[in-house]
Each structure stands twice: as structure tokens, then as C-alpha cells.
Amino acid sequence: MARLIYAASPRSADMLYATGFHAPDAFLFLEHRGKKTIVLNDLEIDRGRREAEVDEIISGSALGRDLGTLSPPVIAAGLLLGRKIRRVEVPADFPLGFARHLEKAGIKVAPVEGHFWPEREIKDKRELADLVRALGIAKAGILRAAEVLRASKIGRGGLLKWNGKTLSSGIVRAEADAAVLRAGGVPDGTIVAGGAQACDPHERGHGPLRAHELIILDVFPRDARSGFFGDLTRTVVRGRASEEQRKMWQTVCAAQKLAIRAIKPRIKGASVHKAVQDFFASRGYRTEQKRGRWTGFFHGTGHGLGLDLHEEPRISATVFRPGQVFTVEPGLYYPGIGGARHEDVVVVTATGCRALNRLSVPLEL
């Protein structure tokens, strides 16, 4: 079966995996009878010859001259029909208009549900090395954020001050993102959320930061070189944590350790997620809706990580196999106390799992 992708590799993990080529504009990829072909414009073709991990590179302008147009769907149809290919498999997010043009040309387009490249789920040694590098970039962002918070002064009303200004989520995020850039990464959506904002797991954080409140630092950059993502989270307090805050943070850390110990080949991920839920409940942390919003532990225990930030499968939807890579990130969220989440990344081994990162950040800064 022939396989076809039309996408820009920075926005398509499937294309990046297939070609190893970083190009900002969409281009064509065809795999047929074990041979990988890409069609590039003149701007990219020389670089593609040096960098792309494919068998054949074709000039899009040369094909376009023969067909009388530079339209990518027309070029794709001409390439396929010229090779007597009448049916192609495409990723589920393949452009609809593009697919309809191919079908009008007499080519059957079959979307693939789930993994387009199932082998992406199992990481080899090179991919694990790329993930370790990406996690090192994320670590640089977390450490810089913690450094800025530690250096801040506690001002009137508990407001944090840094370099003579009120310290905000935006300032800490900018410092963390700058560290990510210096380390070779591309930041996007870094979370610095304190106080009540930390009770919403995907709140990026905004406005002034205050002492003695839980602050979630979640950094998930992409390595500019390999395209792999790092994803790490720590929860801190600038000043002194209350007994409630400390207990909740310690419980989250203990839940993560429980989950990591439970990850082993042939174990169902759903059982690990359930064990974390039960552990929280046994410690008095119920998950429930209060006045229309969820409190407690109401997200997954973790997700796959690789060329996508949230890569299939989720922990709760898998049976563990050696070579899979997951974040492990339990969290608790209670208005009035705050939010706490602790996230590290592991690879499943033959006997259990192994951490791919080391990051020690105390609760109190």
C-alpha cells in the first residue's frame, strides 16, 4: 500500500518521522514499495538532498512544468498516476480539499485512524537520546524559573519583587523561555500559574505572583535540532508553605512514585491510573465537582511523549511495552489551597521503567 503525506514537518510529527527533514512549508511525501520519495520546491531541494532521510527527491517545479501548474494536489495526482498508484493511505488529518482533488483524479484516499506510523510508539536508542536532550532543555527552563523566584523579594501584601518590579507570571515565563532558547529549544505555552490559577491545569498564568502560594512551573519545549519534545513540571512556593500546601505536594510526589513503581511490561495503564486515584482518595483527596468546577485529580496520570507533545497512547489507554515513553504527572487541585503537579518522564524497560530525567527542585524557595 502506498502512503502519502502533505504537510510541513514542524507541524506534522508523521512527516518529520518519515523524512527527518525540517521544512517550514508543506511538501509531498510518498512511500511506495519500500521507497521513500519527497517533492520539494527549488528553495529547499539542495538542503533536502543533504538532510532528508529518503531515497528520492524530486523537483516540484520540474513536475509542475510538465503538468502546467504548481498546484500541489495536481502535482501529487500526476506523480501517483504516473506510477500507476490508484490508492493511497493518508494520515487522519490529511487536508480535505487535497483528498477530494485526488479522488476526482481517480485515486482512492484511505485515512488511517490512530498511528500512521505505529513504530513511532517504540523509541530506539537514538530517539531516547533525543528525548533526553529535549528534557535537558525543559530542565533549563524550570531551573531558571526557580532561580528567578528564589531571587525575588517578598514585598507588601505578599507581592513578589524582582529587579525592582512586581514579579509576574509573564516575567518568569519570559525568563524560562529565554533559558529554553539558549539551550537549543523552542518554547511554546510555558505554564507559570500561582494561587487560584494553579487550580486550572492548563492555565498559563498571568498577573502578579505572591509569596506563600503554590506555583506550578510546567515547561514543554521542542528541541530545535531533533523535533522531540521535553515535558517537566514542578510545584514551588516562594516563602513558606502552609501545612495544607506541604501535605498536598508531598501526596502528589508520593503518588508519582507509586505510579512509576507500577509501570511494567504487560501491565494495563488503566490499572496504574486507578491506583493513583485510589491513593489520593485514601489520603482524603476526593475528586468531585463543586459549584460547577472539578477539584481533586481530574486529568490523566500521563501521556506518550516524542515528536508530538501529547503522543499516543495515554497511560490509561495502553498495555505497557518496552520502549514506550510516558510522562508521569499526577496532580491535585483545590481552590483555597492551590494546585500541585509533579511530572517526570520514563521509558518502559524489560522489567519496569527508567527515568529519562533528573530534576531536584524543593517545594520552598
C-alpha positions, 0 to 999 in steps of 0.5 A: 500500500502506498502512503502519502503525506502533505504537510510541513514537518514542524507541524506534522510529527508523521512527516518529520518521522518519515523524512527527518527533514525540517521544512517550514512549508508543506511538501509531498511525501510518498512511500511506495514499495519500500521507497521513500520519495519527497517533492520539494520546491527549488528553495529547499531541494539542495538542503533536502538532498543533504538532510532528508532521510529518503531515497528520492527527491524530486523537483516540484517545479520540474513536475509542475512544468510538465503538468502546467501548474504548481498546484500541489494536489495536481502535482501529487495526482500526476506523480501517483498516476504516473506510477500507476498508484490508484490508492493511497493511505493518508494520515487522519488529518490529511487536508480535505480539499487535497483528498477530494482533488485526488479522488476526482483524479481517480485515486482512492484516499484511505485515512488511517485512524490512530498511528500512521506510523505505529513504530513511532510508539517504540523509541530506539536508542537514538530517539531516547537520546533525543528525548533526553536532550529535549528534557535537558532543555525543559530542565533549563527552563524550570531551573531558571524559573526557580532561580528567578523566584528564589531571587525575588523579594517578598514585598507588601501584601505578599507581592513578589519583587524582582529587579525592582518590579512586581514579579509576574507570571509573564516575567518568569515565563519570559525568563524560562523561555529565554533559558529554553532558547539558549539551550537549543529549544523552542518554547511554546505555552510555558505554564507559570500559574500561582494561587487560584490559577494553579487550580486550572491545569492548563492555565498559563498564568498571568498577573502578579505572583505572591509569596506563600502560594503554590506555583506550578512551573510546567515547561514543554519545549521542542528541541530545535535540532531533533523535533522531540519534545521535553515535558517537566513540571514542578510545584514551588512556593516562594516563602513558606508553605502552609501545612495544607500546601506541604501535605498536598505536594508531598501526596502528589510526589508520593503518588508519582512514585507509586505510579512509576513503581507500577509501570511494567511490561504487560501491565494495563495503564488503566490499572496504574491510573486507578491506583493513583486515584485510589491513593489520593482518595485514601489520603482524603483527596476526593475528586468531585465537582463543586459549584460547577468546577472539578477539584481533586485529580481530574486529568490523566496520570500521563501521556506518550511523549516524542515528536508530538507533545501529547503522543499516543497512547495515554497511560490509561489507554495502553498495555505497557511495552518496552520502549514506550515513553510516558510522562508521569504527572499526577496532580491535585487541585483545590481552590483555597489551597492551590494546585500541585503537579509533579511530572517526570518522564520514563521509558518502559524497560524489560522489567519496569521503567527508567527515568529519562530525567533528573530534576531536584527542585524543593517545594520552598524557595 
